[in-house]
Amino acid sequence: MEAYKFATTVLENGIIKIPELENYTNQRIEVIVVLKPEKKVQTKRNSMNDFLSSWAGYFSTVETDDVRYNYLMEKYK
């Protein structure tokens, strides 16, 4: 079974234009139509304060270099 894929638009009168398939004239074919979903457009832009307030629990105020230094000092006593 051969399959061809192409993108086209349905015209206002319901006609779908497809490229010519010269080898398949006067033969029965099966046509499957798949609608593509429309892309959602994000209209609201989040401010930095909104971002920080929603992710505040994930950000740490502890200096990682101090924590790393203390860990290594304890490890190699």
Biopython code that builds the backbone (N, CA, C, O; Angstrom):
import numpy as np
from Bio.PDB.StructureBuilder import StructureBuilder

atoms = [
    (1, "MET", "N", (0.847, -1.175, 0.000)),
    (1, "MET", "CA", (0.000, 0.000, 0.000)),
    (1, "MET", "C", (0.885, 1.229, 0.000)),
    (1, "MET", "O", (1.787, 1.355, 0.829)),
    (2, "GLU", "N", (0.634, 2.113, -0.908)),
    (2, "GLU", "CA", (1.370, 3.367, -0.979)),
    (2, "GLU", "C", (0.577, 4.452, -0.284)),
    (2, "GLU", "O", (-0.654, 4.428, -0.288)),
    (3, "ALA", "N", (1.273, 5.398, 0.309)),
    (3, "ALA", "CA", (0.611, 6.506, 0.992)),
    (3, "ALA", "C", (1.295, 7.809, 0.601)),
    (3, "ALA", "O", (2.514, 7.865, 0.440)),
    (4, "TYR", "N", (0.500, 8.839, 0.452)),
    (4, "TYR", "CA", (0.999, 10.161, 0.125)),
    (4, "TYR", "C", (0.505, 11.133, 1.182)),
    (4, "TYR", "O", (-0.634, 11.040, 1.639)),
    (5, "LYS", "N", (1.355, 12.052, 1.562)),
    (5, "LYS", "CA", (0.972, 13.049, 2.558)),
    (5, "LYS", "C", (1.245, 14.427, 1.971)),
    (5, "LYS", "O", (2.303, 14.673, 1.392)),
    (6, "PHE", "N", (0.279, 15.312, 2.129)),
    (6, "PHE", "CA", (0.459, 16.684, 1.685)),
    (6, "PHE", "C", (-0.462, 17.576, 2.503)),
    (6, "PHE", "O", (-1.456, 17.110, 3.060)),
    (7, "ALA", "N", (-0.130, 18.845, 2.571)),
    (7, "ALA", "CA", (-0.939, 19.808, 3.318)),
    (7, "ALA", "C", (-1.707, 20.665, 2.330)),
    (7, "ALA", "O", (-1.156, 21.120, 1.328)),
    (8, "THR", "N", (-2.976, 20.884, 2.615)),
    (8, "THR", "CA", (-3.818, 21.706, 1.758)),
    (8, "THR", "C", (-4.901, 22.346, 2.600)),
    (8, "THR", "O", (-5.003, 22.067, 3.795)),
    (9, "THR", "N", (-5.704, 23.192, 2.000)),
    (9, "THR", "CA", (-6.791, 23.873, 2.691)),
    (9, "THR", "C", (-8.102, 23.572, 1.983)),
    (9, "THR", "O", (-8.166, 23.529, 0.755)),
    (10, "VAL", "N", (-9.132, 23.367, 2.768)),
    (10, "VAL", "CA", (-10.458, 23.165, 2.195)),
    (10, "VAL", "C", (-10.992, 24.528, 1.774)),
    (10, "VAL", "O", (-11.001, 25.465, 2.573)),
    (11, "LEU", "N", (-11.430, 24.644, 0.545)),
    (11, "LEU", "CA", (-11.962, 25.909, 0.047)),
    (11, "LEU", "C", (-13.345, 26.168, 0.629)),
    (11, "LEU", "O", (-13.955, 25.275, 1.216)),
    (12, "GLU", "N", (-13.836, 27.389, 0.467)),
    (12, "GLU", "CA", (-15.141, 27.760, 1.028)),
    (12, "GLU", "C", (-16.280, 26.905, 0.492)),
    (12, "GLU", "O", (-17.258, 26.665, 1.200)),
    (13, "ASN", "N", (-16.167, 26.449, -0.731)),
    (13, "ASN", "CA", (-17.224, 25.629, -1.323)),
    (13, "ASN", "C", (-17.041, 24.139, -1.023)),
    (13, "ASN", "O", (-17.770, 23.309, -1.566)),
    (14, "GLY", "N", (-16.065, 23.785, -0.155)),
    (14, "GLY", "CA", (-15.883, 22.406, 0.267)),
    (14, "GLY", "C", (-14.955, 21.590, -0.609)),
    (14, "GLY", "O", (-14.805, 20.389, -0.380)),
    (15, "ILE", "N", (-14.343, 22.181, -1.577)),
    (15, "ILE", "CA", (-13.460, 21.447, -2.485)),
    (15, "ILE", "C", (-12.051, 21.406, -1.901)),
    (15, "ILE", "O", (-11.535, 22.406, -1.401)),
    (16, "ILE", "N", (-11.445, 20.225, -1.979)),
    (16, "ILE", "CA", (-10.059, 20.042, -1.548)),
    (16, "ILE", "C", (-9.224, 19.802, -2.793)),
    (16, "ILE", "O", (-9.467, 18.855, -3.541)),
    (17, "LYS", "N", (-8.246, 20.660, -3.011)),
    (17, "LYS", "CA", (-7.368, 20.467, -4.159)),
    (17, "LYS", "C", (-6.193, 19.614, -3.733)),
    (17, "LYS", "O", (-5.528, 19.895, -2.736)),
    (18, "ILE", "N", (-5.941, 18.542, -4.521)),
    (18, "ILE", "CA", (-4.813, 17.663, -4.251)),
    (18, "ILE", "C", (-3.911, 17.637, -5.481)),
    (18, "ILE", "O", (-4.363, 17.916, -6.591)),
    (19, "PRO", "N", (-2.645, 17.304, -5.285)),
    (19, "PRO", "CA", (-1.758, 17.228, -6.450)),
    (19, "PRO", "C", (-2.173, 16.067, -7.355)),
    (19, "PRO", "O", (-2.823, 15.122, -6.908)),
    (20, "GLU", "N", (-1.799, 16.148, -8.604)),
    (20, "GLU", "CA", (-2.175, 15.096, -9.559)),
    (20, "GLU", "C", (-1.430, 13.806, -9.255)),
    (20, "GLU", "O", (-0.217, 13.796, -9.045)),
    (21, "LEU", "N", (-2.177, 12.740, -9.237)),
    (21, "LEU", "CA", (-1.607, 11.408, -9.096)),
    (21, "LEU", "C", (-1.880, 10.664, -10.404)),
    (21, "LEU", "O", (-2.843, 9.905, -10.514)),
    (22, "GLU", "N", (-1.031, 10.893, -11.371)),
    (22, "GLU", "CA", (-1.268, 10.415, -12.733)),
    (22, "GLU", "C", (-1.374, 8.897, -12.817)),
    (22, "GLU", "O", (-2.098, 8.377, -13.666)),
    (23, "ASN", "N", (-0.675, 8.191, -11.965)),
    (23, "ASN", "CA", (-0.665, 6.727, -12.046)),
    (23, "ASN", "C", (-1.969, 6.108, -11.545)),
    (23, "ASN", "O", (-2.199, 4.920, -11.770)),
    (24, "TYR", "N", (-2.816, 6.868, -10.883)),
    (24, "TYR", "CA", (-4.009, 6.318, -10.263)),
    (24, "TYR", "C", (-5.304, 6.830, -10.877)),
    (24, "TYR", "O", (-6.339, 6.822, -10.212)),
    (25, "THR", "N", (-5.273, 7.263, -12.094)),
    (25, "THR", "CA", (-6.503, 7.695, -12.746)),
    (25, "THR", "C", (-7.420, 6.497, -12.961)),
    (25, "THR", "O", (-6.957, 5.401, -13.277)),
    (26, "ASN", "N", (-8.715, 6.712, -12.789)),
    (26, "ASN", "CA", (-9.749, 5.690, -12.961)),
    (26, "ASN", "C", (-9.588, 4.516, -11.993)),
    (26, "ASN", "O", (-9.994, 3.400, -12.317)),
    (27, "GLN", "N", (-9.009, 4.741, -10.823)),
    (27, "GLN", "CA", (-8.894, 3.708, -9.800)),
    (27, "GLN", "C", (-9.561, 4.198, -8.523)),
    (27, "GLN", "O", (-9.654, 5.399, -8.272)),
    (28, "ARG", "N", (-10.028, 3.235, -7.716)),
    (28, "ARG", "CA", (-10.659, 3.595, -6.449)),
    (28, "ARG", "C", (-9.564, 3.899, -5.429)),
    (28, "ARG", "O", (-8.557, 3.195, -5.353)),
    (29, "ILE", "N", (-9.776, 4.954, -4.648)),
    (29, "ILE", "CA", (-8.820, 5.325, -3.610)),
    (29, "ILE", "C", (-9.567, 5.570, -2.303)),
    (29, "ILE", "O", (-10.787, 5.735, -2.297)),
    (30, "GLU", "N", (-8.841, 5.591, -1.219)),
    (30, "GLU", "CA", (-9.409, 5.904, 0.084)),
    (30, "GLU", "C", (-8.776, 7.206, 0.557)),
    (30, "GLU", "O", (-7.555, 7.360, 0.512)),
    (31, "VAL", "N", (-9.603, 8.138, 1.008)),
    (31, "VAL", "CA", (-9.130, 9.437, 1.464)),
    (31, "VAL", "C", (-9.404, 9.564, 2.959)),
    (31, "VAL", "O", (-10.523, 9.329, 3.415)),
    (32, "ILE", "N", (-8.372, 9.936, 3.719)),
    (32, "ILE", "CA", (-8.506, 10.163, 5.159)),
    (32, "ILE", "C", (-8.174, 11.624, 5.419)),
    (32, "ILE", "O", (-7.139, 12.121, 4.974)),
    (33, "VAL", "N", (-9.055, 12.310, 6.140)),
    (33, "VAL", "CA", (-8.855, 13.725, 6.439)),
    (33, "VAL", "C", (-8.581, 13.865, 7.932)),
    (33, "VAL", "O", (-9.345, 13.363, 8.757)),
    (34, "VAL", "N", (-7.495, 14.546, 8.277)),
    (34, "VAL", "CA", (-7.129, 14.801, 9.668)),
    (34, "VAL", "C", (-7.051, 16.305, 9.847)),
    (34, "VAL", "O", (-6.295, 16.981, 9.150)),
    (35, "LEU", "N", (-7.833, 16.830, 10.785)),
    (35, "LEU", "CA", (-7.803, 18.264, 11.055)),
    (35, "LEU", "C", (-6.636, 18.584, 11.966)),
    (35, "LEU", "O", (-6.401, 17.894, 12.958)),
    (36, "LYS", "N", (-5.906, 19.636, 11.624)),
    (36, "LYS", "CA", (-4.799, 20.072, 12.469)),
    (36, "LYS", "C", (-5.341, 21.021, 13.521)),
    (36, "LYS", "O", (-6.114, 21.922, 13.195)),
    (37, "PRO", "N", (-4.951, 20.837, 14.784)),
    (37, "PRO", "CA", (-5.442, 21.743, 15.832)),
    (37, "PRO", "C", (-4.829, 23.125, 15.664)),
    (37, "PRO", "O", (-3.692, 23.272, 15.216)),
    (38, "GLU", "N", (-5.610, 24.132, 16.033)),
    (38, "GLU", "CA", (-5.106, 25.494, 15.946)),
    (38, "GLU", "C", (-4.129, 25.736, 17.082)),
    (38, "GLU", "O", (-4.312, 25.232, 18.190)),
    (39, "LYS", "N", (-3.103, 26.500, 16.803)),
    (39, "LYS", "CA", (-2.114, 26.804, 17.821)),
    (39, "LYS", "C", (-2.683, 27.839, 18.775)),
    (39, "LYS", "O", (-3.286, 28.830, 18.362)),
    (40, "LYS", "N", (-2.475, 27.585, 20.075)),
    (40, "LYS", "CA", (-2.932, 28.533, 21.078)),
    (40, "LYS", "C", (-1.916, 29.661, 21.188)),
    (40, "LYS", "O", (-0.707, 29.431, 21.239)),
    (41, "VAL", "N", (-2.424, 30.864, 21.223)),
    (41, "VAL", "CA", (-1.563, 32.026, 21.346)),
    (41, "VAL", "C", (-1.596, 32.486, 22.795)),
    (41, "VAL", "O", (-2.662, 32.756, 23.350)),
    (42, "GLN", "N", (-0.418, 32.573, 23.399)),
    (42, "GLN", "CA", (-0.347, 33.010, 24.782)),
    (42, "GLN", "C", (-0.368, 34.534, 24.790)),
    (42, "GLN", "O", (0.555, 35.184, 24.299)),
    (43, "THR", "N", (-1.435, 35.093, 25.357)),
    (43, "THR", "CA", (-1.583, 36.538, 25.345)),
    (43, "THR", "C", (-1.072, 37.193, 26.613)),
    (43, "THR", "O", (-0.665, 38.354, 26.591)),
    (44, "LYS", "N", (-1.088, 36.455, 27.728)),
    (44, "LYS", "CA", (-0.677, 37.032, 28.996)),
    (44, "LYS", "C", (0.796, 36.746, 29.232)),
    (44, "LYS", "O", (1.239, 35.599, 29.169)),
    (45, "ARG", "N", (1.540, 37.792, 29.502)),
    (45, "ARG", "CA", (2.945, 37.635, 29.839)),
    (45, "ARG", "C", (3.083, 37.764, 31.349)),
    (45, "ARG", "O", (2.606, 38.729, 31.946)),
    (46, "ASN", "N", (3.729, 36.800, 31.950)),
    (46, "ASN", "CA", (3.917, 36.830, 33.388)),
    (46, "ASN", "C", (5.056, 37.779, 33.744)),
    (46, "ASN", "O", (6.076, 37.826, 33.056)),
    (47, "SER", "N", (4.875, 38.529, 34.816)),
    (47, "SER", "CA", (5.933, 39.425, 35.264)),
    (47, "SER", "C", (6.938, 38.626, 36.093)),
    (47, "SER", "O", (6.668, 37.489, 36.482)),
    (48, "MET", "N", (8.071, 39.215, 36.352)),
    (48, "MET", "CA", (9.098, 38.550, 37.145)),
    (48, "MET", "C", (8.600, 38.301, 38.561)),
    (48, "MET", "O", (8.921, 37.271, 39.152)),
    (49, "ASN", "N", (7.820, 39.225, 39.116)),
    (49, "ASN", "CA", (7.292, 39.038, 40.467)),
    (49, "ASN", "C", (6.326, 37.861, 40.520)),
    (49, "ASN", "O", (6.334, 37.102, 41.489)),
    (50, "ASP", "N", (5.494, 37.695, 39.496)),
    (50, "ASP", "CA", (4.591, 36.545, 39.442)),
    (50, "ASP", "C", (5.383, 35.240, 39.401)),
    (50, "ASP", "O", (5.042, 34.273, 40.082)),
    (51, "PHE", "N", (6.436, 35.225, 38.601)),
    (51, "PHE", "CA", (7.276, 34.037, 38.484)),
    (51, "PHE", "C", (7.936, 33.709, 39.821)),
    (51, "PHE", "O", (7.907, 32.564, 40.272)),
    (52, "LEU", "N", (8.528, 34.719, 40.445)),
    (52, "LEU", "CA", (9.226, 34.484, 41.711)),
    (52, "LEU", "C", (8.272, 34.056, 42.815)),
    (52, "LEU", "O", (8.616, 33.209, 43.640)),
    (53, "SER", "N", (7.067, 34.641, 42.837)),
    (53, "SER", "CA", (6.131, 34.262, 43.890)),
    (53, "SER", "C", (5.634, 32.830, 43.700)),
    (53, "SER", "O", (5.378, 32.138, 44.685)),
    (54, "SER", "N", (5.491, 32.372, 42.461)),
    (54, "SER", "CA", (5.023, 31.010, 42.240)),
    (54, "SER", "C", (6.131, 29.975, 42.443)),
    (54, "SER", "O", (5.841, 28.824, 42.768)),
    (55, "TRP", "N", (7.389, 30.364, 42.260)),
    (55, "TRP", "CA", (8.504, 29.442, 42.408)),
    (55, "TRP", "C", (9.335, 29.718, 43.665)),
    (55, "TRP", "O", (10.430, 29.173, 43.804)),
    (56, "ALA", "N", (8.843, 30.540, 44.566)),
    (56, "ALA", "CA", (9.632, 30.958, 45.728)),
    (56, "ALA", "C", (10.069, 29.779, 46.586)),
    (56, "ALA", "O", (11.171, 29.808, 47.135)),
    (57, "GLY", "N", (9.261, 28.761, 46.720)),
    (57, "GLY", "CA", (9.620, 27.617, 47.546)),
    (57, "GLY", "C", (10.761, 26.798, 46.980)),
    (57, "GLY", "O", (11.411, 26.056, 47.716)),
    (58, "TYR", "N", (11.020, 26.917, 45.688)),
    (58, "TYR", "CA", (12.059, 26.125, 45.050)),
    (58, "TYR", "C", (13.420, 26.805, 45.077)),
    (58, "TYR", "O", (14.452, 26.145, 44.954)),
    (59, "PHE", "N", (13.421, 28.115, 45.239)),
    (59, "PHE", "CA", (14.686, 28.837, 45.264)),
    (59, "PHE", "C", (15.181, 28.926, 46.701)),
    (59, "PHE", "O", (14.407, 29.206, 47.616)),
    (60, "SER", "N", (16.448, 28.692, 46.890)),
    (60, "SER", "CA", (17.027, 28.701, 48.223)),
    (60, "SER", "C", (17.835, 29.971, 48.409)),
    (60, "SER", "O", (18.488, 30.437, 47.475)),
    (61, "THR", "N", (17.796, 30.532, 49.606)),
    (61, "THR", "CA", (18.581, 31.725, 49.907)),
    (61, "THR", "C", (19.928, 31.362, 50.510)),
    (61, "THR", "O", (20.733, 32.249, 50.791)),
    (62, "VAL", "N", (20.189, 30.074, 50.714)),
    (62, "VAL", "CA", (21.448, 29.618, 51.297)),
    (62, "VAL", "C", (22.526, 29.669, 50.226)),
    (62, "VAL", "O", (22.311, 29.241, 49.092)),
    (63, "GLU", "N", (23.684, 30.196, 50.597)),
    (63, "GLU", "CA", (24.798, 30.243, 49.657)),
    (63, "GLU", "C", (25.325, 28.833, 49.437)),
    (63, "GLU", "O", (25.741, 28.175, 50.391)),
    (64, "THR", "N", (25.315, 28.366, 48.218)),
    (64, "THR", "CA", (25.723, 26.993, 47.938)),
    (64, "THR", "C", (27.209, 26.797, 48.141)),
    (64, "THR", "O", (27.631, 25.701, 48.511)),
    (65, "ASP", "N", (28.035, 27.835, 47.909)),
    (65, "ASP", "CA", (29.473, 27.691, 48.118)),
    (65, "ASP", "C", (29.776, 27.452, 49.596)),
    (65, "ASP", "O", (30.639, 26.637, 49.921)),
    (66, "ASP", "N", (29.075, 28.155, 50.502)),
    (66, "ASP", "CA", (29.286, 27.953, 51.933)),
    (66, "ASP", "C", (28.870, 26.549, 52.345)),
    (66, "ASP", "O", (29.574, 25.898, 53.117)),
    (67, "VAL", "N", (27.765, 26.086, 51.853)),
    (67, "VAL", "CA", (27.280, 24.752, 52.182)),
    (67, "VAL", "C", (28.259, 23.704, 51.669)),
    (67, "VAL", "O", (28.568, 22.742, 52.374)),
    (68, "ARG", "N", (28.741, 23.883, 50.463)),
    (68, "ARG", "CA", (29.697, 22.943, 49.878)),
    (68, "ARG", "C", (31.002, 22.944, 50.692)),
    (68, "ARG", "O", (31.560, 21.882, 50.968)),
    (69, "TYR", "N", (31.477, 24.118, 51.070)),
    (69, "TYR", "CA", (32.701, 24.232, 51.856)),
    (69, "TYR", "C", (32.542, 23.533, 53.206)),
    (69, "TYR", "O", (33.417, 22.778, 53.630)),
    (70, "ASN", "N", (31.438, 23.787, 53.861)),
    (70, "ASN", "CA", (31.203, 23.161, 55.163)),
    (70, "ASN", "C", (31.109, 21.646, 55.046)),
    (70, "ASN", "O", (31.613, 20.926, 55.908)),
    (71, "TYR", "N", (30.475, 21.162, 54.003)),
    (71, "TYR", "CA", (30.365, 19.718, 53.785)),
    (71, "TYR", "C", (31.749, 19.091, 53.597)),
    (71, "TYR", "O", (32.055, 18.059, 54.195)),
    (72, "LEU", "N", (32.570, 19.715, 52.773)),
    (72, "LEU", "CA", (33.899, 19.167, 52.522)),
    (72, "LEU", "C", (34.785, 19.230, 53.765)),
    (72, "LEU", "O", (35.586, 18.327, 54.007)),
    (73, "MET", "N", (34.643, 20.284, 54.542)),
    (73, "MET", "CA", (35.431, 20.394, 55.773)),
    (73, "MET", "C", (35.046, 19.289, 56.755)),
    (73, "MET", "O", (35.917, 18.700, 57.395)),
    (74, "GLU", "N", (33.746, 19.003, 56.880)),
    (74, "GLU", "CA", (33.296, 17.936, 57.764)),
    (74, "GLU", "C", (33.731, 16.569, 57.258)),
    (74, "GLU", "O", (34.069, 15.686, 58.047)),
    (75, "LYS", "N", (33.722, 16.400, 55.957)),
    (75, "LYS", "CA", (34.043, 15.109, 55.363)),
    (75, "LYS", "C", (35.519, 14.751, 55.557)),
    (75, "LYS", "O", (35.849, 13.596, 55.823)),
    (76, "TYR", "N", (36.400, 15.737, 55.423)),
    (76, "TYR", "CA", (37.839, 15.460, 55.449)),
    (76, "TYR", "C", (38.511, 15.908, 56.736)),
    (76, "TYR", "O", (39.677, 16.304, 56.712)),
    (77, "LYS", "N", (37.804, 15.854, 57.862)),
    (77, "LYS", "CA", (38.427, 16.185, 59.163)),
    (77, "LYS", "C", (39.406, 15.142, 59.568)),
    (77, "LYS", "O", (40.023, 15.252, 60.628)),
]
sb = StructureBuilder()
sb.init_structure("model")
sb.init_model(0)
sb.init_chain("A")
sb.init_seg("    ")
for serial, (resi, resn, name, xyz) in enumerate(atoms, 1):
    if name == "N":
        sb.init_residue(resn, " ", resi, " ")
    sb.init_atom(name, np.array(xyz, "f"), 0.0, 1.0, " ", f" {name:<3s}", serial, name[0])
structure = sb.get_structure()
